[in-house]
């Protein structure tokens, strides 16, 4: 989040099922439709779901890194 706050283009690589913290809930469910702490921690980031256990998934990450 800090790097995104400072202007970096941050791409978060998540597993295919997504970040488990994304679905975590607390007592604010009636006020916030999603996890406010997840939103705070991931502000300014783009995310992509990639299976890093598969060789094609690792190749995608390599191409992303080389493009940066």
PDB file of N, CA, C and O in Angstrom:
ATOM      1  N   UNK A   1       0.822  -1.186   0.000  1.00  0.00           N
ATOM      2  CA  UNK A   1       0.000   0.000   0.000  1.00  0.00           C
ATOM      3  C   UNK A   1       0.878   1.267   0.000  1.00  0.00           C
ATOM      4  O   UNK A   1       0.562   2.254  -0.663  1.00  0.00           O
ATOM      5  N   UNK A   2       1.967   1.215   0.745  1.00  0.00           N
ATOM      6  CA  UNK A   2       2.848   2.386   0.808  1.00  0.00           C
ATOM      7  C   UNK A   2       3.429   2.708  -0.560  1.00  0.00           C
ATOM      8  O   UNK A   2       3.487   3.873  -0.954  1.00  0.00           O
ATOM      9  N   UNK A   3       3.861   1.677  -1.287  1.00  0.00           N
ATOM     10  CA  UNK A   3       4.419   1.922  -2.618  1.00  0.00           C
ATOM     11  C   UNK A   3       3.355   2.524  -3.545  1.00  0.00           C
ATOM     12  O   UNK A   3       3.655   3.431  -4.322  1.00  0.00           O
ATOM     13  N   UNK A   4       2.134   2.032  -3.469  1.00  0.00           N
ATOM     14  CA  UNK A   4       1.048   2.595  -4.282  1.00  0.00           C
ATOM     15  C   UNK A   4       0.761   4.033  -3.866  1.00  0.00           C
ATOM     16  O   UNK A   4       0.510   4.891  -4.713  1.00  0.00           O
ATOM     17  N   UNK A   5       0.797   4.296  -2.550  1.00  0.00           N
ATOM     18  CA  UNK A   5       0.601   5.668  -2.066  1.00  0.00           C
ATOM     19  C   UNK A   5       1.648   6.619  -2.635  1.00  0.00           C
ATOM     20  O   UNK A   5       1.376   7.797  -2.868  1.00  0.00           O
ATOM     21  N   UNK A   6       2.862   6.082  -2.857  1.00  0.00           N
ATOM     22  CA  UNK A   6       3.955   6.908  -3.373  1.00  0.00           C
ATOM     23  C   UNK A   6       3.978   6.971  -4.898  1.00  0.00           C
ATOM     24  O   UNK A   6       4.870   7.585  -5.483  1.00  0.00           O
ATOM     25  N   UNK A   7       2.990   6.333  -5.545  1.00  0.00           N
ATOM     26  CA  UNK A   7       2.862   6.448  -6.990  1.00  0.00           C
ATOM     27  C   UNK A   7       3.282   5.242  -7.805  1.00  0.00           C
ATOM     28  O   UNK A   7       3.206   5.274  -9.033  1.00  0.00           O
ATOM     29  N   UNK A   8       3.726   4.173  -7.145  1.00  0.00           N
ATOM     30  CA  UNK A   8       4.131   2.978  -7.885  1.00  0.00           C
ATOM     31  C   UNK A   8       2.915   2.272  -8.474  1.00  0.00           C
ATOM     32  O   UNK A   8       1.819   2.323  -7.916  1.00  0.00           O
ATOM     33  N   UNK A   9       3.126   1.618  -9.604  1.00  0.00           N
ATOM     34  CA  UNK A   9       2.098   0.791 -10.217  1.00  0.00           C
ATOM     35  C   UNK A   9       2.246  -0.596  -9.598  1.00  0.00           C
ATOM     36  O   UNK A   9       3.135  -1.356  -9.982  1.00  0.00           O
ATOM     37  N   UNK A  10       1.382  -0.928  -8.647  1.00  0.00           N
ATOM     38  CA  UNK A  10       1.495  -2.167  -7.887  1.00  0.00           C
ATOM     39  C   UNK A  10       0.485  -3.186  -8.416  1.00  0.00           C
ATOM     40  O   UNK A  10      -0.711  -2.911  -8.504  1.00  0.00           O
ATOM     41  N   UNK A  11       0.993  -4.359  -8.763  1.00  0.00           N
ATOM     42  CA  UNK A  11       0.138  -5.461  -9.184  1.00  0.00           C
ATOM     43  C   UNK A  11       0.299  -6.570  -8.152  1.00  0.00           C
ATOM     44  O   UNK A  11       1.385  -7.127  -7.993  1.00  0.00           O
ATOM     45  N   UNK A  12      -0.777  -6.883  -7.461  1.00  0.00           N
ATOM     46  CA  UNK A  12      -0.778  -7.924  -6.448  1.00  0.00           C
ATOM     47  C   UNK A  12      -1.139  -9.250  -7.108  1.00  0.00           C
ATOM     48  O   UNK A  12      -2.179  -9.363  -7.757  1.00  0.00           O
ATOM     49  N   UNK A  13      -0.284 -10.246  -6.941  1.00  0.00           N
ATOM     50  CA  UNK A  13      -0.550 -11.573  -7.498  1.00  0.00           C
ATOM     51  C   UNK A  13      -1.212 -12.401  -6.403  1.00  0.00           C
ATOM     52  O   UNK A  13      -0.635 -12.636  -5.341  1.00  0.00           O
ATOM     53  N   UNK A  14      -2.441 -12.837  -6.689  1.00  0.00           N
ATOM     54  CA  UNK A  14      -3.206 -13.638  -5.740  1.00  0.00           C
ATOM     55  C   UNK A  14      -3.376 -15.049  -6.286  1.00  0.00           C
ATOM     56  O   UNK A  14      -3.291 -15.260  -7.496  1.00  0.00           O
ATOM     57  N   UNK A  15      -3.616 -16.021  -5.399  1.00  0.00           N
ATOM     58  CA  UNK A  15      -3.909 -17.380  -5.873  1.00  0.00           C
ATOM     59  C   UNK A  15      -5.270 -17.395  -6.576  1.00  0.00           C
ATOM     60  O   UNK A  15      -6.060 -16.465  -6.410  1.00  0.00           O
ATOM     61  N   UNK A  16      -5.548 -18.435  -7.357  1.00  0.00           N
ATOM     62  CA  UNK A  16      -6.805 -18.486  -8.114  1.00  0.00           C
ATOM     63  C   UNK A  16      -8.061 -18.275  -7.264  1.00  0.00           C
ATOM     64  O   UNK A  16      -9.034 -17.696  -7.747  1.00  0.00           O
ATOM     65  N   UNK A  17      -8.058 -18.732  -6.011  1.00  0.00           N
ATOM     66  CA  UNK A  17      -9.232 -18.544  -5.169  1.00  0.00           C
ATOM     67  C   UNK A  17      -9.293 -17.146  -4.565  1.00  0.00           C
ATOM     68  O   UNK A  17     -10.253 -16.820  -3.866  1.00  0.00           O
ATOM     69  N   UNK A  18      -8.290 -16.320  -4.821  1.00  0.00           N
ATOM     70  CA  UNK A  18      -8.259 -14.961  -4.299  1.00  0.00           C
ATOM     71  C   UNK A  18      -7.602 -14.912  -2.926  1.00  0.00           C
ATOM     72  O   UNK A  18      -7.328 -15.946  -2.316  1.00  0.00           O
ATOM     73  N   UNK A  19      -7.362 -13.725  -2.464  1.00  0.00           N
ATOM     74  CA  UNK A  19      -6.771 -13.504  -1.148  1.00  0.00           C
ATOM     75  C   UNK A  19      -7.807 -13.882  -0.085  1.00  0.00           C
ATOM     76  O   UNK A  19      -8.925 -13.368  -0.108  1.00  0.00           O
ATOM     77  N   UNK A  20      -7.454 -14.762   0.832  1.00  0.00           N
ATOM     78  CA  UNK A  20      -8.403 -15.194   1.859  1.00  0.00           C
ATOM     79  C   UNK A  20      -8.870 -14.037   2.737  1.00  0.00           C
ATOM     80  O   UNK A  20      -9.992 -14.060   3.242  1.00  0.00           O
ATOM     81  N   UNK A  21      -8.040 -13.044   2.919  1.00  0.00           N
ATOM     82  CA  UNK A  21      -8.382 -11.871   3.727  1.00  0.00           C
ATOM     83  C   UNK A  21      -9.513 -11.070   3.078  1.00  0.00           C
ATOM     84  O   UNK A  21     -10.247 -10.364   3.770  1.00  0.00           O
ATOM     85  N   UNK A  22      -9.656 -11.175   1.760  1.00  0.00           N
ATOM     86  CA  UNK A  22     -10.704 -10.458   1.029  1.00  0.00           C
ATOM     87  C   UNK A  22     -12.098 -10.831   1.554  1.00  0.00           C
ATOM     88  O   UNK A  22     -12.978  -9.975   1.653  1.00  0.00           O
ATOM     89  N   UNK A  23     -12.289 -12.097   1.886  1.00  0.00           N
ATOM     90  CA  UNK A  23     -13.599 -12.581   2.309  1.00  0.00           C
ATOM     91  C   UNK A  23     -13.806 -12.532   3.822  1.00  0.00           C
ATOM     92  O   UNK A  23     -14.906 -12.799   4.304  1.00  0.00           O
ATOM     93  N   UNK A  24     -12.762 -12.194   4.569  1.00  0.00           N
ATOM     94  CA  UNK A  24     -12.893 -12.142   6.023  1.00  0.00           C
ATOM     95  C   UNK A  24     -13.905 -11.068   6.409  1.00  0.00           C
ATOM     96  O   UNK A  24     -13.945  -9.991   5.814  1.00  0.00           O
ATOM     97  N   UNK A  25     -14.693 -11.370   7.382  1.00  0.00           N
ATOM     98  CA  UNK A  25     -15.723 -10.427   7.828  1.00  0.00           C
ATOM     99  C   UNK A  25     -15.544 -10.129   9.308  1.00  0.00           C
ATOM    100  O   UNK A  25     -14.895 -10.873  10.043  1.00  0.00           O
ATOM    101  N   UNK A  26     -16.135  -9.024   9.718  1.00  0.00           N
ATOM    102  CA  UNK A  26     -16.121  -8.667  11.137  1.00  0.00           C
ATOM    103  C   UNK A  26     -17.473  -8.062  11.507  1.00  0.00           C
ATOM    104  O   UNK A  26     -18.436  -8.215  10.757  1.00  0.00           O
ATOM    105  N   UNK A  27     -17.560  -7.407  12.601  1.00  0.00           N
ATOM    106  CA  UNK A  27     -18.831  -6.872  13.091  1.00  0.00           C
ATOM    107  C   UNK A  27     -19.347  -5.685  12.291  1.00  0.00           C
ATOM    108  O   UNK A  27     -20.441  -5.195  12.571  1.00  0.00           O
ATOM    109  N   UNK A  28     -18.608  -5.220  11.326  1.00  0.00           N
ATOM    110  CA  UNK A  28     -19.034  -4.058  10.537  1.00  0.00           C
ATOM    111  C   UNK A  28     -19.766  -4.460   9.266  1.00  0.00           C
ATOM    112  O   UNK A  28     -20.008  -3.611   8.408  1.00  0.00           O
ATOM    113  N   UNK A  29     -20.127  -5.742   9.121  1.00  0.00           N
ATOM    114  CA  UNK A  29     -20.781  -6.205   7.891  1.00  0.00           C
ATOM    115  C   UNK A  29     -21.996  -5.371   7.518  1.00  0.00           C
ATOM    116  O   UNK A  29     -22.238  -5.136   6.334  1.00  0.00           O
ATOM    117  N   UNK A  30     -22.758  -4.922   8.494  1.00  0.00           N
ATOM    118  CA  UNK A  30     -23.957  -4.134   8.200  1.00  0.00           C
ATOM    119  C   UNK A  30     -23.592  -2.769   7.624  1.00  0.00           C
ATOM    120  O   UNK A  30     -24.375  -2.176   6.882  1.00  0.00           O
ATOM    121  N   UNK A  31     -22.411  -2.272   7.961  1.00  0.00           N
ATOM    122  CA  UNK A  31     -21.987  -0.943   7.498  1.00  0.00           C
ATOM    123  C   UNK A  31     -21.157  -1.041   6.220  1.00  0.00           C
ATOM    124  O   UNK A  31     -21.333  -0.247   5.296  1.00  0.00           O
ATOM    125  N   UNK A  32     -20.254  -2.015   6.173  1.00  0.00           N
ATOM    126  CA  UNK A  32     -19.350  -2.170   5.038  1.00  0.00           C
ATOM    127  C   UNK A  32     -19.658  -3.481   4.315  1.00  0.00           C
ATOM    128  O   UNK A  32     -19.620  -4.542   4.937  1.00  0.00           O
ATOM    129  N   UNK A  33     -19.960  -3.430   3.021  1.00  0.00           N
ATOM    130  CA  UNK A  33     -20.261  -4.670   2.292  1.00  0.00           C
ATOM    131  C   UNK A  33     -19.033  -5.558   2.081  1.00  0.00           C
ATOM    132  O   UNK A  33     -19.178  -6.744   1.784  1.00  0.00           O
ATOM    133  N   UNK A  34     -17.841  -5.007   2.227  1.00  0.00           N
ATOM    134  CA  UNK A  34     -16.621  -5.800   2.096  1.00  0.00           C
ATOM    135  C   UNK A  34     -15.725  -5.506   3.293  1.00  0.00           C
ATOM    136  O   UNK A  34     -16.044  -4.650   4.118  1.00  0.00           O
ATOM    137  N   UNK A  35     -14.625  -6.202   3.385  1.00  0.00           N
ATOM    138  CA  UNK A  35     -13.721  -6.075   4.518  1.00  0.00           C
ATOM    139  C   UNK A  35     -12.962  -4.748   4.438  1.00  0.00           C
ATOM    140  O   UNK A  35     -12.118  -4.583   3.557  1.00  0.00           O
ATOM    141  N   UNK A  36     -13.242  -3.800   5.335  1.00  0.00           N
ATOM    142  CA  UNK A  36     -12.565  -2.500   5.258  1.00  0.00           C
ATOM    143  C   UNK A  36     -11.056  -2.593   5.459  1.00  0.00           C
ATOM    144  O   UNK A  36     -10.315  -1.792   4.889  1.00  0.00           O
ATOM    145  N   UNK A  37     -10.583  -3.552   6.256  1.00  0.00           N
ATOM    146  CA  UNK A  37      -9.142  -3.694   6.448  1.00  0.00           C
ATOM    147  C   UNK A  37      -8.472  -4.208   5.168  1.00  0.00           C
ATOM    148  O   UNK A  37      -7.357  -3.798   4.844  1.00  0.00           O
ATOM    149  N   UNK A  38      -9.150  -5.103   4.442  1.00  0.00           N
ATOM    150  CA  UNK A  38      -8.606  -5.566   3.168  1.00  0.00           C
ATOM    151  C   UNK A  38      -8.502  -4.386   2.206  1.00  0.00           C
ATOM    152  O   UNK A  38      -7.489  -4.221   1.526  1.00  0.00           O
ATOM    153  N   UNK A  39      -9.547  -3.570   2.150  1.00  0.00           N
ATOM    154  CA  UNK A  39      -9.544  -2.415   1.249  1.00  0.00           C
ATOM    155  C   UNK A  39      -8.436  -1.435   1.621  1.00  0.00           C
ATOM    156  O   UNK A  39      -7.783  -0.877   0.739  1.00  0.00           O
ATOM    157  N   UNK A  40      -8.220  -1.221   2.914  1.00  0.00           N
ATOM    158  CA  UNK A  40      -7.161  -0.320   3.357  1.00  0.00           C
ATOM    159  C   UNK A  40      -5.783  -0.862   2.982  1.00  0.00           C
ATOM    160  O   UNK A  40      -4.944  -0.128   2.461  1.00  0.00           O
ATOM    161  N   UNK A  41      -5.555  -2.138   3.246  1.00  0.00           N
ATOM    162  CA  UNK A  41      -4.255  -2.750   2.952  1.00  0.00           C
ATOM    163  C   UNK A  41      -3.958  -2.813   1.459  1.00  0.00           C
ATOM    164  O   UNK A  41      -2.793  -2.804   1.060  1.00  0.00           O
ATOM    165  N   UNK A  42      -4.988  -2.875   0.636  1.00  0.00           N
ATOM    166  CA  UNK A  42      -4.799  -3.073  -0.803  1.00  0.00           C
ATOM    167  C   UNK A  42      -5.168  -1.851  -1.641  1.00  0.00           C
ATOM    168  O   UNK A  42      -5.354  -1.959  -2.853  1.00  0.00           O
ATOM    169  N   UNK A  43      -5.274  -0.705  -1.002  1.00  0.00           N
ATOM    170  CA  UNK A  43      -5.611   0.521  -1.734  1.00  0.00           C
ATOM    171  C   UNK A  43      -4.541   0.815  -2.783  1.00  0.00           C
ATOM    172  O   UNK A  43      -3.345   0.656  -2.540  1.00  0.00           O
ATOM    173  N   UNK A  44      -4.998   1.242  -3.939  1.00  0.00           N
ATOM    174  CA  UNK A  44      -4.072   1.636  -4.994  1.00  0.00           C
ATOM    175  C   UNK A  44      -3.452   0.487  -5.766  1.00  0.00           C
ATOM    176  O   UNK A  44      -2.672   0.715  -6.690  1.00  0.00           O
ATOM    177  N   UNK A  45      -3.783  -0.741  -5.406  1.00  0.00           N
ATOM    178  CA  UNK A  45      -3.193  -1.896  -6.074  1.00  0.00           C
ATOM    179  C   UNK A  45      -4.153  -2.455  -7.117  1.00  0.00           C
ATOM    180  O   UNK A  45      -5.373  -2.385  -6.968  1.00  0.00           O
ATOM    181  N   UNK A  46      -3.577  -3.004  -8.162  1.00  0.00           N
ATOM    182  CA  UNK A  46      -4.343  -3.835  -9.081  1.00  0.00           C
ATOM    183  C   UNK A  46      -4.030  -5.263  -8.694  1.00  0.00           C
ATOM    184  O   UNK A  46      -2.959  -5.537  -8.153  1.00  0.00           O
ATOM    185  N   UNK A  47      -4.946  -6.178  -8.961  1.00  0.00           N
ATOM    186  CA  UNK A  47      -4.658  -7.562  -8.611  1.00  0.00           C
ATOM    187  C   UNK A  47      -4.971  -8.474  -9.776  1.00  0.00           C
ATOM    188  O   UNK A  47      -5.794  -8.174 -10.641  1.00  0.00           O
ATOM    189  N   UNK A  48      -4.279  -9.602  -9.762  1.00  0.00           N
ATOM    190  CA  UNK A  48      -4.475 -10.614 -10.785  1.00  0.00           C
ATOM    191  C   UNK A  48      -4.378 -11.970 -10.076  1.00  0.00           C
ATOM    192  O   UNK A  48      -3.528 -12.165  -9.207  1.00  0.00           O
ATOM    193  N   UNK A  49      -5.249 -12.894 -10.454  1.00  0.00           N
ATOM    194  CA  UNK A  49      -5.223 -14.237  -9.879  1.00  0.00           C
ATOM    195  C   UNK A  49      -4.439 -15.152 -10.816  1.00  0.00           C
ATOM    196  O   UNK A  49      -4.792 -15.312 -11.985  1.00  0.00           O
ATOM    197  N   UNK A  50      -3.375 -15.746 -10.290  1.00  0.00           N
ATOM    198  CA  UNK A  50      -2.508 -16.619 -11.084  1.00  0.00           C
ATOM    199  C   UNK A  50      -2.160 -17.849 -10.262  1.00  0.00           C
ATOM    200  O   UNK A  50      -1.855 -17.746  -9.074  1.00  0.00           O
ATOM    201  N   UNK A  51      -2.208 -19.007 -10.896  1.00  0.00           N
ATOM    202  CA  UNK A  51      -1.810 -20.250 -10.250  1.00  0.00           C
ATOM    203  C   UNK A  51      -0.298 -20.403 -10.392  1.00  0.00           C
ATOM    204  O   UNK A  51       0.196 -20.799 -11.448  1.00  0.00           O
ATOM    205  N   UNK A  52       0.427 -20.091  -9.332  1.00  0.00           N
ATOM    206  CA  UNK A  52       1.889 -20.167  -9.370  1.00  0.00           C
ATOM    207  C   UNK A  52       2.401 -21.600  -9.308  1.00  0.00           C
ATOM    208  O   UNK A  52       3.592 -21.840  -9.506  1.00  0.00           O
ATOM    209  N   UNK A  53       1.510 -22.558  -9.034  1.00  0.00           N
ATOM    210  CA  UNK A  53       1.910 -23.968  -9.045  1.00  0.00           C
ATOM    211  C   UNK A  53       2.025 -24.515 -10.461  1.00  0.00           C
ATOM    212  O   UNK A  53       2.603 -25.582 -10.671  1.00  0.00           O
ATOM    213  N   UNK A  54       1.480 -23.794 -11.427  1.00  0.00           N
ATOM    214  CA  UNK A  54       1.486 -24.236 -12.820  1.00  0.00           C
ATOM    215  C   UNK A  54       2.582 -23.479 -13.578  1.00  0.00           C
ATOM    216  O   UNK A  54       2.732 -22.276 -13.366  1.00  0.00           O
ATOM    217  N   UNK A  55       3.343 -24.127 -14.440  1.00  0.00           N
ATOM    218  CA  UNK A  55       4.403 -23.451 -15.189  1.00  0.00           C
ATOM    219  C   UNK A  55       3.897 -22.259 -16.009  1.00  0.00           C
ATOM    220  O   UNK A  55       4.591 -21.248 -16.118  1.00  0.00           O
ATOM    221  N   UNK A  56       2.704 -22.367 -16.582  1.00  0.00           N
ATOM    222  CA  UNK A  56       2.162 -21.230 -17.349  1.00  0.00           C
ATOM    223  C   UNK A  56       1.909 -20.027 -16.453  1.00  0.00           C
ATOM    224  O   UNK A  56       2.111 -18.887 -16.872  1.00  0.00           O
ATOM    225  N   UNK A  57       1.466 -20.270 -15.219  1.00  0.00           N
ATOM    226  CA  UNK A  57       1.242 -19.176 -14.273  1.00  0.00           C
ATOM    227  C   UNK A  57       2.535 -18.464 -13.929  1.00  0.00           C
ATOM    228  O   UNK A  57       2.585 -17.235 -13.879  1.00  0.00           O
ATOM    229  N   UNK A  58       3.581 -19.240 -13.693  1.00  0.00           N
ATOM    230  CA  UNK A  58       4.890 -18.629 -13.404  1.00  0.00           C
ATOM    231  C   UNK A  58       5.405 -17.845 -14.600  1.00  0.00           C
ATOM    232  O   UNK A  58       6.047 -16.809 -14.429  1.00  0.00           O
ATOM    233  N   UNK A  59       5.133 -18.327 -15.807  1.00  0.00           N
ATOM    234  CA  UNK A  59       5.559 -17.611 -17.015  1.00  0.00           C
ATOM    235  C   UNK A  59       4.842 -16.268 -17.126  1.00  0.00           C
ATOM    236  O   UNK A  59       5.437 -15.281 -17.559  1.00  0.00           O
ATOM    237  N   UNK A  60       3.582 -16.226 -16.742  1.00  0.00           N
ATOM    238  CA  UNK A  60       2.831 -14.956 -16.769  1.00  0.00           C
ATOM    239  C   UNK A  60       3.483 -13.953 -15.829  1.00  0.00           C
ATOM    240  O   UNK A  60       3.655 -12.788 -16.187  1.00  0.00           O
ATOM    241  N   UNK A  61       3.845 -14.392 -14.638  1.00  0.00           N
ATOM    242  CA  UNK A  61       4.487 -13.487 -13.672  1.00  0.00           C
ATOM    243  C   UNK A  61       5.829 -13.000 -14.203  1.00  0.00           C
ATOM    244  O   UNK A  61       6.165 -11.825 -14.052  1.00  0.00           O
ATOM    245  N   UNK A  62       6.590 -13.881 -14.819  1.00  0.00           N
ATOM    246  CA  UNK A  62       7.877 -13.453 -15.399  1.00  0.00           C
ATOM    247  C   UNK A  62       7.667 -12.371 -16.451  1.00  0.00           C
ATOM    248  O   UNK A  62       8.410 -11.391 -16.496  1.00  0.00           O
ATOM    249  N   UNK A  63       6.647 -12.550 -17.301  1.00  0.00           N
ATOM    250  CA  UNK A  63       6.376 -11.536 -18.340  1.00  0.00           C
ATOM    251  C   UNK A  63       5.942 -10.214 -17.715  1.00  0.00           C
ATOM    252  O   UNK A  63       6.324  -9.149 -18.199  1.00  0.00           O
ATOM    253  N   UNK A  64       5.147 -10.268 -16.643  1.00  0.00           N
ATOM    254  CA  UNK A  64       4.748  -9.038 -15.958  1.00  0.00           C
ATOM    255  C   UNK A  64       5.961  -8.303 -15.393  1.00  0.00           C
ATOM    256  O   UNK A  64       6.073  -7.084 -15.522  1.00  0.00           O
ATOM    257  N   UNK A  65       6.860  -9.046 -14.770  1.00  0.00           N
ATOM    258  CA  UNK A  65       8.047  -8.434 -14.177  1.00  0.00           C
ATOM    259  C   UNK A  65       8.943  -7.822 -15.254  1.00  0.00           C
ATOM    260  O   UNK A  65       9.476  -6.727 -15.077  1.00  0.00           O
ATOM    261  N   UNK A  66       9.104  -8.532 -16.367  1.00  0.00           N
ATOM    262  CA  UNK A  66       9.945  -8.004 -17.445  1.00  0.00           C
ATOM    263  C   UNK A  66       9.328  -6.762 -18.073  1.00  0.00           C
ATOM    264  O   UNK A  66      10.055  -5.892 -18.554  1.00  0.00           O
ATOM    265  N   UNK A  67       7.999  -6.662 -18.078  1.00  0.00           N
ATOM    266  CA  UNK A  67       7.327  -5.507 -18.679  1.00  0.00           C
ATOM    267  C   UNK A  67       7.413  -4.265 -17.791  1.00  0.00           C
ATOM    268  O   UNK A  67       7.161  -3.154 -18.257  1.00  0.00           O
ATOM    269  N   UNK A  68       7.763  -4.441 -16.532  1.00  0.00           N
ATOM    270  CA  UNK A  68       7.817  -3.310 -15.622  1.00  0.00           C
ATOM    271  C   UNK A  68       9.058  -2.542 -15.835  1.00  0.00           C
ATOM    272  O   UNK A  68       9.289  -1.542 -15.156  1.00  0.00           O
TER     273      UNK A  68
END
